Each structure stands twice: as C-alpha cells, then as structure tokens.
Amino acid sequence: TASWWNAGPQPGSDKGKVVLSIHTYRNGGAVGNELYEGGEPTLEAGDVIKLYDDLGSVACYEYTETQKILAVDYDPDSTIMVDSDGAPMVTIIVCWDFDKATEDWASRVFIYGKAV
C-alpha cells in the first residue's frame, strides 16, 4: 500500500527522512484518502506508524504533524520532503486536490513522524 523512495534513508535509519508515497484515488477508497479524510489528517499526535520489512523487522515513528502544499509552490531544494542528514523521521506523501480540468493533483500532503 506504500512505496519507499529508495534514493533516501531506509526505514529505521538513524538520520534523515524516510520517504513513502501512498496512493490517493480521486473518488476515494485508497490509503491516502484515509490518511487525509475530508481534507483533515486522521492521525492524532502520538499515533504510531509502524513500517515492516519482508524479514519482520519493524521501524516505528510517532506522528507529529501534517502539512499541505500546492504542487506549484513546492521547492525541490527544500527539506519538506527529502532530508538525508536531519533527525530520523518518516515523510508520507499523498496527492490531494484533484483538478478535473487538468487531470492532475494540485496539492501534496506531507505526513510526518519522528523515530521512536
């Protein structure tokens, strides 16, 4: 249900943001829709996000905040999504605000958690 961006830190790393992309469907029904239901985050401060690998290892992150950014305002040189050297975190990205006229998503939602 999620894809890991393998050019960044691995889940469980001791520094940097682990980047996951989770699908959102324009008519609902995807995990991304559930994480940002009705335009509001469904996670609450302190909720734990657990990432498992095929061998049964687990990396845990405590939800801290959600930030929505218009795609046109995203600065690829910022650390909003990618940060290989900062504190160990997870960043989950979901697309939001589907624009029927352009058939594209106008916003990205960044869901953050700190390593625990």
C-alpha positions in Angstrom: 0.0 0.0 0.0 3.0 2.3 0.1 6.2 2.7 -2.0 9.5 3.7 -0.4 11.8 6.2 -2.2 15.0 4.1 -2.2 17.3 7.1 -3.0 16.9 8.3 0.6 17.3 6.8 4.1 15.9 3.3 4.8 13.2 2.8 7.4 14.9 2.6 10.8 17.9 4.8 9.8 19.5 6.9 12.5 19.2 10.1 10.4 17.2 11.7 7.6 13.7 11.4 6.3 12.4 8.0 5.1 10.1 9.0 2.2 7.0 6.9 1.4 4.4 7.6 -1.3 0.9 6.4 -0.7 -1.9 6.4 -3.4 -4.9 8.7 -3.3 -7.9 8.0 -5.6 -10.0 10.9 -6.8 -13.2 9.1 -5.9 -11.8 7.8 -2.5 -11.0 4.3 -1.4 -7.2 4.4 -1.1 -5.0 4.6 1.9 -4.1 8.2 1.1 -7.7 9.1 1.2 -8.0 7.5 4.7 -4.9 9.4 6.0 -6.3 12.8 5.0 -10.0 12.2 5.0 -12.2 15.2 4.2 -9.1 17.5 3.9 -8.0 16.8 7.5 -5.4 14.5 8.9 -6.9 11.3 10.5 -3.8 10.6 12.6 -3.5 12.2 16.1 -0.4 13.4 17.9 1.2 10.3 19.4 -0.2 7.8 16.9 2.5 5.3 15.9 3.3 4.5 12.3 4.9 1.0 12.0 6.9 0.0 8.9 7.6 -3.7 8.4 10.0 -5.3 6.0 9.8 -8.8 4.5 12.0 -10.2 7.2 9.8 -9.0 10.1 11.9 -6.0 11.2 9.9 -3.0 12.3 10.7 0.7 12.4 8.3 2.9 14.5 7.6 6.6 14.0 5.3 8.8 16.2 3.0 11.1 14.2 3.8 14.7 14.7 2.1 16.9 12.0 0.7 17.2 8.6 1.4 19.9 6.0 -0.4 20.5 2.7 1.5 22.3 -0.1 0.3 23.3 -3.5 2.4 21.5 -6.2 3.3 24.8 -7.8 4.7 26.1 -4.5 6.9 23.0 -3.8 10.6 23.8 -3.8 12.6 20.7 -4.7 15.6 22.2 -2.9 13.8 22.4 0.4 13.7 19.7 3.1 10.0 19.5 3.1 10.2 16.0 1.6 13.8 15.0 1.3 16.4 15.4 4.1 19.2 12.8 4.2 21.0 14.4 7.2 18.4 15.6 9.6 16.7 13.9 12.5 15.3 10.4 11.8 11.8 10.8 10.5 9.2 9.4 8.1 7.5 11.5 5.5 4.4 10.1 3.9 3.3 11.8 0.7 -0.2 11.7 -0.6 -1.6 13.6 -3.6 -4.6 15.9 -2.9 -7.0 18.4 -4.6 -7.6 16.6 -7.9 -8.2 19.1 -10.7 -10.7 17.6 -13.2 -9.8 20.3 -15.8 -6.1 19.3 -15.9 -6.5 15.6 -14.7 -3.7 16.3 -12.2 -3.4 16.7 -8.4 -2.9 20.3 -7.3 -1.5 19.6 -3.8 0.7 17.3 -1.9 0.1 16.3 1.7 3.2 15.6 3.8 2.5 13.5 6.9 5.5 13.5 9.4 6.5 11.2 12.2 9.6 11.1 14.4 11.5 7.9 15.0 10.8 6.2 18.4 
